[in-house]
Every structure is written in C-alpha cells, then in structure tokens.
Amino acid sequence: MNYETYIPEALEIVSAWEIDPEDFAQVVNDQARIMAASDLDLIANAEFDNPYYPLQF
C-alpha cells in the first residue's frame, strides 16, 4: 500500500504534536511513510535528526 493512503491518519497524529509550521508537511509525510512501511531498508537504517520524532532506531 502506498504512503498516500496514510496521510489523513498521519495528519491527525502529527497535529497533536508541537511541530514548527515549516516542518509540519515533512513530518506528516515521514509519518505516513513509516506507517506504510514504504521503504523498510530506509526506515531500518535511518538516523532521524528531527526532534519531533517519537521513534528512535
């Protein structure tokens, strides 16, 4: 399933976080990709520098 399917749910999740307005769209897209597990290799090896991410790998 592609990540666009998850954007409405990701939008709802991310809107509860304190996100800087300039980062909001990127964080929503990243959350949707994580939810869709669209690129497991990328996610598994990712080092997220974004302080808004609750997940740390």
C-alpha positions in Angstrom: 0.0 0.0 0.0 1.4 3.4 -0.8 2.0 6.0 1.8 -0.6 8.5 0.4 -3.3 6.3 1.9 -1.9 7.0 5.4 -1.7 10.8 5.0 -5.1 11.5 6.7 -4.2 9.4 9.7 -0.7 10.8 9.9 -2.1 14.3 9.7 -4.3 13.5 12.7 -1.4 12.0 14.7 1.1 14.7 13.9 -1.4 17.6 14.5 -1.3 16.5 18.2 2.5 17.1 18.3 4.2 20.5 18.8 5.7 20.9 15.3 7.2 24.1 13.9 5.0 25.2 11.0 7.8 25.0 8.4 8.4 21.3 9.4 4.8 20.2 9.6 4.3 18.9 6.0 7.6 17.0 6.0 6.8 15.4 9.4 3.3 14.3 8.2 4.8 12.8 5.0 7.5 11.0 7.0 5.0 9.7 9.5 2.8 8.4 6.7 5.8 6.6 5.1 6.6 5.0 8.4 3.1 3.9 8.9 3.0 2.4 5.4 6.5 0.9 5.8 7.1 2.0 2.2 10.8 1.5 2.4 11.8 -0.8 5.2 15.6 -0.6 4.4 15.5 3.2 4.5 13.5 3.2 7.8 15.6 0.5 9.4 18.8 2.3 8.7 17.6 5.9 9.2 19.1 8.3 11.6 16.4 10.8 12.3 17.8 14.2 13.3 14.2 15.5 13.6 13.5 16.3 17.2 9.8 15.7 16.6 10.1 12.0 16.0 9.0 9.9 19.0 10.6 6.8 17.3 14.3 6.3 17.6 16.1 3.5 15.9 
